[in-house]
């Protein structure tokens, strides 16, 4: 049986690492490279690196001595990959098969896609044939509507799709997704824990790994994501941006609670 993975998520906005709250408020954290260096030492299983910059500028990064600037996400990935010694999953604004190939060539082990699959579902089949489904992660962002119903959203939460997350998860699995990165928009940044109902519904409906995301505020949330939510991997962003909240402590806690994690 595969070990449970712990995955820190790095959100990049205009070249700066940020904390996110419900997809609409962002707090600058610092230089992504510093976080990469910490994670290299903290026994993480992989890193998920997402560029959430709206209307991508001509250059990624700030103009000062502490931040590099890059023309594309692939260039940024190549820079990060040189310093990253764990598997690297990258996404954000992927529009074509060539964009994916560029990220793989730059050092990404997996690529995350989201909006593109809604617009061109067939491209997931093409990508699976070209790169293998194990290298493809489909991001599914979900918002709760009235009466507790869930809806898949895109455009970092700004575009409603009318799709049910369980049905959409089954669809992308059939098209060739190797994993699903499932994020509750309502829980993002709240520290209230994962939406376990949503997570369990999706995880039990598909046969591919589901990565839980959105809402971690304490180590027990990670355990609940696996035991109650049935996730194959648990991801978090905000809680890992400070050294006292290292993944080393998180994994030790998960192990103490009976989860099979790599220490």
Secondary structure, 3 states (H helix, E strand, C coil): CCCEEEEEEEEEECCEEEEEECCCEEEEEECHHHHHHHHHHCCCCEEEEEECCCCCCCCECCCECCECCECCHHHHHHHHHCCCCCEEEEECCCCCHHHHHHHHHHCCCEEEECHHHHHCCHHHHHHHHHHCHHHEEEEEEEEECHHHCEEEEECCCCEECCCCHHHHHHHHHHHCCCEEEEEECCCCCCCCCCCHHHHHHHHHHCCCEEEEECCCCCHHHHHHHHHCCCCCEEEECHHHCCHHHCHHHHHHHHHHCCCCECC
